[in-house]
Amino acid sequence: MAGARRREAELYPALKAWLEGQGYAVKAEVGHCDILARRGEEAPVVVEMKTSFTLPLVLQGVRRLSLFDTVYLAVPAPGPRGWPARYRDILALCRRLGLGLLAVEESGKVQAHLDPGPYRPRPQKQRAGRLLREFDRRVGDPNTGGTPGGARMTAYRQDALRLARALATGPAAPKTLASATGVACAGEMLRADHYGWFERAARGIYALTPKGCAALEDHAGALAEL
């Protein structure tokens, strides 16, 4: 999250005014807290400042959570290019940790992108189920951790390789291929042809394309395990 190159101290007046505008009494550098604010008998508010969103800023905020529940991280607002591509990940990280996120514009305006609060994750059962099904269906462990997504061997790709291997002996009907390979959704996969390996040779008959033949050579090692 790269903001304009400003000193931390330049952020303070805007943050102080923003908090005071909400009725807080504000003081800077109280102990290790960059900003500590109080409003009557309410829980205190801590704001930790940095000139950009960094791991040290996150760790600083986490340490303050051991003292108070309401902790904001404050950084300069982004320039004309806007927030970086990982802005949503930054928000997700802050939300999971229970930290708030403030952005200070050159004009002195403060944008509250996220307020602190307890993390209540929404279970993503469908996505979790897909991962577990992929784990169960995939044969062996054909991938190396850290490889790009396009190079990964998935259960779907393994099924497609099974179909390609069967078609290497000649064109066939989906029902025949499903029986020979154990790929129940053979017809659907042949019609979808995500990899460009299959082509329709006649009505209800499919054949292997040159790209499919090349795939069999490229994945000869993987095929040996199927």
Buried (B, 14 or more C-beta within 10 A) or exposed (E): BBBBEBEBEBBBEBBBEBBEEEEBEBEBEEEEBBBBBBBEEEEBBBBBBBBBBEEEBBEBBBBBBEEBBBBBBBBBBBEEEEBEEEBEEBBBBBBEBBBBBBBBBEEEEBEEBBEBEEEEEEEEEEEEEEEEEEEEEBEEEBEEEEEEEEEEBBBBBBBBBBBBBBBEEEBBBBEBBBBBBEBEBBBEBBEEBEBEBBBEBEEEBBBBBEBBBEBBEEBEEBBEEB
